């Protein structure tokens, strides 16, 4: 379910970016008298609708992803006895705590990844002994970039300021960059979810011996 909702949120991010370009072009046409004011207004309203839908789907994706991450962390604790860098409350709390949410969630995911790898032994002193993954680095960099740019787009789209052609243009560019980063982040985290799921379902001889 998490992968499906993440894919849906990526699709809506793309649709939102397209809608913002459409709104910009509609204003350009209105300025040239090639479109009516109603056309420009309808194009603007469409960006609001897509933006609201994207927000709700992204929120649903975040909830299902965190539920998956909690389960994955619990399974990882059973697969490897090495301590993680953060306790279980940080699995969800790290995403909402200011400042540390820029790197704690990555560390939580990285430790789950390391503990879940089939070649990671059950008895291990530290997960630092297990190599990390560039895939996670790229995912996290794209996610943080998309998040930061999303905040920028909120400032650009401040309803207290009067709409201008330049504002529509800037917003369309910002939304496009955010969508591009979201595409990469979404695709990579789906790969991570699937891979960790398969790893955790794989039988392990050393775990069977340790619990025998």
N, C-alpha and C positions, 0 to 999 in steps of 0.2 A: 504493500500500500504506500509506503514512504516513497519508493522509487516512482510510482505512478503519479503521485501528487507533485513530486519534484519535477518530473517531466512536464506536467501540466503547468506548473509555475514558470518554467522556462519558456514554454509556448506563449504564455500570456505576457511575459516580459518582452518577447519579440513583437507580439501584437500591439502592445502598448507603445513600443518605439515606432512601429509603422503608423499607428494612429497619430502620434505626435508629428511625424513628418507630413501626414495628410492634413493636419490642422494648420501647419505652417504654410503648405502650398495653397490651402483654401484661403488663408489671409492674403497671400500674395495675389491670388486671382481676384479677391475682393478689392484689393488696392488698385488692380488694373481694370476693374469693372467687368471682369470675366465671370464673376460669381456674385451671388446676392449675399446680403448680410446674414440671412437665414442659413445659407450654405456654410458660411464660416462658423456660425454659432453651433450648427449641428456637428461639424467636424471637431470643434472644441469639446462639446458635450461627450462625444465618443471617447476622447482621451480620458475624461473623468470616469466614464463607465468601465473602461478597460483597466484604469488604475485601481479603482475600487475592487474589481473582481480579482485582479492580480494580488492585492493585499490580502484578501480573505483566503485565496488558494495558497498563498505563501505561508500564511499563519497555520493553515491546516497541515501543510507539508512539514512545517517546523515541529508541530506537535507529534506527528507520526514518526518523524525522524528521531526526535528525542526519546520516544518510547522504544524505538528500535535500538538506539544507542545504549539505553539503560540495560536492555536485554543482552546486547553484545558485550557490554562491560561485565555483567554478571557471569556470562559464559567464559569470558576471557580469564576471570579470576579462578575458574575451575580448570582451565587448560594450562595455566602457568602460575606458579606460586610466587613469582617475583613481584615486589610491590610496585604499584603504579605511582606516577608523580603526584596524582591528586586523588583524594578520597571520593567515594561515590556521590556525596551531595554536590560535588563540583561537576559531575557529568552534565547536569542541567543548569546548575547555578552559574557555571563559568560563562555561559552564553549571555547572561543578563547583568553580570557584575561589570560596571564601567571600568575601563582601562584594561583589566586583565582579560576581558573578552576579546582582546586583540591577539592573544596567543594561548591562553589556557585551553580553549576548545580544541585547538590543533594538537596540543600535548595529550589531551584525553584520547582523541582519535588515534594518534600515533601509538600510544601505549596499547590500546585495544588491538590495533593492527599487528604490532610486534608480538603480543601474547597469543594472538590467534594463528600466526603463521605455523604451518605444519612442522617445519624444521625447528621451531622453538621448543626446547625441552621443558618438561613440567617442572623440574627442579632447577631453578635459576636464581642467582644472587641478585642480578639487576637487569632490567630491560635495556639498559644502555649497551649491553653486550650484543643486542640484536640490531642489525642495520635498519635504518629508517627507509622511507620510500619517497623518491622525488615526486611521485604522483600526488602524495598528500601535500607536499609543499606547493605544487602548482594549484591544486584545489583550493587550499587555504588562501593563497595570494589572490586568486581570482575572486573568491568569496568576499574577502575583506575589501578588495578594490570595488566590487559591485556594491557593497554595503555603503562605503564612503561616498561613492558617486551618487547613490540613491539619496543620501542626505543632502548632497549638493543640489540635486534636482528638486528636492522639496523647497530649498531656499529660492531657487530660480522660479519655481511655480507658486511663490508666495501670493496668496489671493489679495493681500493688502496693496500690492503694487499694480498699477494699470498695465494691461497686456499691450505689448508692442511687437512689431515684426521681429526685432532682434531677440526678444524674449522667447518667442516661439521657435526661432532658429536655434538658439542656445539650448533650449529644453530638448529639442529633437536630437541634437548631437549628444547631449548628456545621457538621454534615454538609450540611444543607440550603443554608446560605449558600455553602459551598465548592462544592457541586454547581451552584448557580445561576451562580457566577462561572466555573466550568469549562465550562458550556454556552456562555456568551458567548465565552470564550477559544478553545474548541474550534471553534466555528462560524467565528470570524474567521480562525483560522490555516489552516483548510481553504480559505477564500476566498483567503487570501494565497498558499498553495501553488499553487492552480489558476491564479491570475492571473499569478504570476511564471513558471510553466511555460509559459503561453501567450505571454507577452512574449518569453521566451527562444527560443521556437521560431519567432518571426516574423522573416522576412528583413529585413535592414537595408542600405539602399543605401550609407550612409556607411562601414559596416564592410566591405562588399565593395570599395569604392574604396580603403580604407586597407590592405587585405591584398592588393590586386591587384599 
